[in-house]
Amino acid sequence: MIALLDLPLLSLALCALAAFIAAFVRGLAGFGMAILLVPLIALVIRPGEAVVVSNMLGLLIGLVGARKVWNAGEKSAGVIGGLAMLMTPLGLLALFATPPPVARVLIAVVAIAAFVMVLLPAKPGHAPGKLETGLTGAASGLLTGFAGMPGPPVVPYYLRRPIPREVARASMLTVFLLTSTASTTAALALHLATWRDALFALLLFGPVLIGNHLGSLAFGKVSDALWRGFVGVLLAASALMAVVRLLG
């Protein structure tokens, strides 16, 4: 199996550890798995493959408890997710048309931007209109395809509003399930995904499942400030590693 993937055992182990940590963040905060995972596994495999594998994992873990998450989220999640699904193939085509070094730069920029946006203060009383909702969905879809990161537009849309944390988390998870479905389907339809990608995703799904479960158990047991700071630190670490890879 290792020969099939053509990766050293140590590299596979590090990817599994990254998958576990990223999934723990997802379970705890409702976002962050792709933002953390893509830059880290892109240190081992090509950026395009990293995005495809991440989206496959997002689909697999998103199906776990999907009905419960859908019922707990806002109706806006369906709108944002639907628009994102339409835009995801365009982002995916752009990714595979971009030279890997350039793609790594852009993915690192997205990771850094996500870290900054998570730290932005909340906007009390803010109610997004149709335009903001539509732009959020479109941007999320493009970033899903290009960087495997639907979160940067979606996270501030929900977290900077005075809604219950449980509703925000469920809404984000709903959007991410839809974008992962769209990206995986588009990658298969466009012949951009390979059996190697699917095998890699299956190998990492065990650590993802365990990490997500432990993160879900921790959800609600920490303060807003603590979980926001926890995710921010990990996002910063991911962005830093992506930058180090660019300079290396």
C-alpha positions as CSV (number, residue, x, y, z in Angstrom):
1,M,0.0,0.0,0.0
2,I,2.9,2.3,0.8
3,A,4.5,1.5,-2.5
4,L,1.2,2.2,-4.3
5,L,1.0,5.7,-2.7
6,D,4.8,6.1,-3.3
7,L,5.2,7.9,0.0
8,P,7.5,7.1,2.9
9,L,5.9,5.7,6.1
10,L,7.0,8.8,8.1
11,S,5.2,11.1,5.6
12,L,2.0,9.0,5.9
13,A,2.3,9.1,9.7
14,L,2.7,12.9,9.6
15,C,-0.3,13.3,7.3
16,A,-2.4,11.1,9.6
17,L,-1.4,13.3,12.6
18,A,-2.3,16.4,10.6
19,A,-5.7,14.8,9.7
20,F,-6.4,14.0,13.3
21,I,-5.6,17.5,14.5
22,A,-7.5,19.2,11.7
23,A,-10.6,16.9,12.4
24,F,-10.4,17.7,16.1
25,V,-10.7,21.4,15.3
26,R,-13.6,20.7,13.0
27,G,-15.4,18.8,15.7
28,L,-14.7,21.5,18.3
29,A,-15.4,24.6,16.2
30,G,-17.4,23.4,13.2
31,F,-14.7,24.7,10.8
32,G,-11.0,24.7,10.1
33,M,-10.3,21.1,8.9
34,A,-9.6,22.0,5.3
35,I,-7.8,25.3,6.2
36,L,-5.4,23.3,8.4
37,L,-5.2,20.1,6.4
38,V,-4.6,21.3,2.8
39,P,-1.4,23.3,3.5
40,L,0.0,20.5,5.7
41,I,-0.5,17.5,3.4
42,A,0.5,19.7,0.4
43,L,4.0,19.5,1.9
44,V,3.9,15.8,1.0
45,I,1.7,15.7,-2.2
46,R,0.9,18.1,-5.0
47,P,-1.5,21.0,-4.1
48,G,-4.2,19.7,-6.5
49,E,-4.1,16.2,-4.9
50,A,-4.2,17.8,-1.4
51,V,-7.3,19.7,-2.3
52,V,-9.0,16.6,-3.8
53,V,-8.1,14.4,-0.8
54,S,-9.2,17.1,1.7
55,N,-12.6,17.4,0.0
56,M,-13.1,13.6,-0.1
57,L,-12.4,13.6,3.6
58,G,-14.8,16.5,4.1
59,L,-17.5,14.5,2.3
60,L,-16.9,11.3,4.3
61,I,-16.9,13.0,7.7
62,G,-19.8,15.3,6.7
63,L,-22.0,12.3,6.2
64,V,-21.6,11.4,9.9
65,G,-24.5,13.0,11.7
66,A,-25.6,14.9,8.5
67,R,-29.3,14.9,9.3
68,K,-28.8,16.3,12.8
69,V,-26.6,19.0,11.6
70,W,-29.0,20.0,8.8
71,N,-31.9,20.3,11.2
72,A,-29.9,22.5,13.6
73,G,-28.6,25.0,11.1
74,E,-30.0,28.1,9.5
75,K,-31.9,28.0,6.2
76,S,-29.1,30.3,4.8
77,A,-26.8,27.3,4.9
78,G,-28.7,25.6,2.1
79,V,-28.6,28.8,0.0
80,I,-24.9,29.4,0.5
81,G,-24.1,25.7,0.1
82,G,-26.2,25.5,-3.1
83,L,-24.4,28.5,-4.7
84,A,-21.1,27.2,-3.6
85,M,-21.8,23.8,-5.3
86,L,-22.4,25.6,-8.6
87,M,-19.1,27.5,-8.4
88,T,-16.9,24.7,-7.1
89,P,-16.1,23.2,-10.5
90,L,-14.8,26.5,-11.7
91,G,-12.4,26.8,-8.8
92,L,-11.2,23.2,-9.4
93,L,-10.5,23.8,-13.1
94,A,-8.6,27.0,-12.1
95,L,-6.5,24.9,-9.6
96,F,-5.4,22.3,-12.1
97,A,-4.6,25.0,-14.7
98,T,-2.3,26.8,-12.2
99,P,1.4,25.8,-11.8
100,P,2.0,24.1,-8.4
101,P,4.3,26.8,-7.1
102,V,1.8,29.5,-7.8
103,A,-1.0,27.4,-6.3
104,R,1.0,26.9,-3.1
105,V,1.4,30.7,-2.8
106,L,-2.3,31.3,-3.3
107,I,-3.3,28.5,-0.8
108,A,-0.9,30.0,1.7
109,V,-2.6,33.4,1.2
110,V,-6.0,31.9,1.8
111,A,-4.7,30.2,5.0
112,I,-3.3,33.5,6.3
113,A,-6.6,35.3,5.4
114,A,-8.6,32.7,7.2
115,F,-6.5,33.3,10.4
116,V,-7.0,37.0,10.2
117,M,-10.8,36.8,9.6
118,V,-11.3,34.5,12.5
119,L,-9.8,37.1,14.8
120,L,-12.1,39.9,13.5
121,P,-14.6,41.2,16.1
122,A,-18.2,40.3,15.9
123,K,-20.8,42.6,14.4
124,P,-23.7,42.9,16.9
125,G,-27.1,43.1,15.2
126,H,-25.8,42.5,11.7
127,A,-28.3,40.7,9.4
128,P,-26.8,39.7,6.1
129,G,-28.8,40.5,3.0
130,K,-29.3,38.5,-0.2
131,L,-26.2,40.1,-1.8
132,E,-23.9,39.2,1.0
133,T,-25.3,35.7,1.2
134,G,-24.9,35.2,-2.5
135,L,-21.3,36.5,-2.5
136,T,-20.5,34.3,0.4
137,G,-21.8,31.2,-1.4
138,A,-19.9,32.1,-4.7
139,A,-16.6,32.8,-2.9
140,S,-16.9,29.7,-0.8
141,G,-17.4,27.5,-3.9
142,L,-14.5,29.0,-5.8
143,L,-12.2,28.5,-2.7
144,T,-13.5,25.0,-2.3
145,G,-12.4,24.1,-5.8
146,F,-9.2,26.0,-5.8
147,A,-7.9,25.5,-2.3
148,G,-10.2,23.0,-0.7
149,M,-11.1,25.8,1.8
150,P,-14.8,26.8,1.8
151,G,-14.4,28.3,5.3
152,P,-12.8,31.8,4.9
153,P,-16.1,33.4,3.5
154,V,-18.4,31.2,5.5
155,V,-16.8,31.5,9.0
156,P,-17.2,35.3,9.4
157,Y,-20.7,35.2,7.9
158,Y,-21.8,33.1,10.9
159,L,-19.4,33.8,13.7
160,R,-19.6,37.6,13.5
161,R,-23.3,37.6,14.1
162,P,-25.2,37.3,17.4
163,I,-26.6,33.8,16.8
164,P,-26.1,30.8,19.1
165,R,-22.8,29.0,18.7
166,E,-24.7,25.7,18.1
167,V,-26.6,27.2,15.2
168,A,-23.5,28.8,13.7
169,R,-21.5,25.5,13.9
170,A,-24.3,23.4,12.4
171,S,-24.8,25.9,9.6
172,M,-21.1,25.9,8.7
173,L,-21.0,22.1,8.8
174,T,-24.0,22.0,6.4
175,V,-22.2,24.3,3.9
176,F,-19.0,22.3,4.1
177,L,-20.8,19.0,3.5
178,L,-22.4,20.5,0.3
179,T,-19.2,21.9,-0.9
180,S,-17.3,18.7,-0.3
181,T,-20.0,16.8,-2.2
182,A,-19.7,19.2,-5.1
183,S,-15.9,19.2,-5.2
184,T,-15.6,15.4,-5.0
185,T,-18.2,15.0,-7.7
186,A,-16.6,17.6,-10.0
187,A,-13.1,16.1,-9.5
188,L,-14.4,12.6,-10.5
189,A,-16.5,14.0,-13.5
190,L,-13.6,16.0,-14.8
191,H,-11.1,13.1,-14.3
192,L,-9.1,15.2,-11.9
193,A,-9.3,12.7,-9.1
194,T,-7.5,9.3,-9.1
195,W,-7.7,6.0,-7.2
196,R,-4.5,7.1,-5.4
197,D,-6.4,10.2,-4.0
198,A,-9.3,8.0,-2.9
199,L,-7.0,5.5,-1.2
200,F,-5.1,8.3,0.5
201,A,-8.4,9.7,1.8
202,L,-9.5,6.3,3.1
203,L,-6.2,5.9,4.9
204,L,-6.7,9.3,6.6
205,F,-10.4,8.8,7.4
206,G,-9.7,6.8,10.6
207,P,-7.7,9.6,12.2
208,V,-10.3,12.1,10.9
209,L,-13.2,10.1,12.4
210,I,-11.4,9.9,15.8
211,G,-10.3,13.5,15.9
212,N,-13.8,14.8,14.9
213,H,-15.4,12.7,17.6
214,L,-13.1,13.9,20.3
215,G,-13.6,17.5,19.1
216,S,-17.4,17.1,19.2
217,L,-17.2,15.9,22.7
218,A,-15.2,19.0,23.7
219,F,-17.6,21.3,21.9
220,G,-19.6,23.4,24.3
221,K,-17.2,22.7,27.2
222,V,-14.9,25.6,26.5
223,S,-15.6,29.4,26.5
224,D,-15.9,31.3,23.2
225,A,-12.7,33.1,23.8
226,L,-10.8,29.9,24.4
227,W,-12.1,28.0,21.4
228,R,-11.6,31.0,19.1
229,G,-8.1,31.4,20.4
230,F,-7.3,27.7,20.0
231,V,-8.4,27.6,16.4
232,G,-6.6,30.9,15.7
233,V,-3.3,29.5,17.0
234,L,-3.7,26.4,14.8
235,L,-4.7,28.4,11.8
236,A,-1.6,30.6,12.3
237,A,0.6,27.5,12.6
238,S,-0.8,26.2,9.3
239,A,-0.3,29.4,7.5
240,L,3.3,29.6,8.9
241,M,4.0,26.1,7.6
242,A,2.7,27.0,4.2
243,V,4.9,30.0,4.1
244,V,7.9,28.0,5.2
245,R,7.2,25.5,2.4
246,L,7.2,28.4,-0.1
247,L,10.6,29.7,1.2
248,G,12.1,26.2,1.4
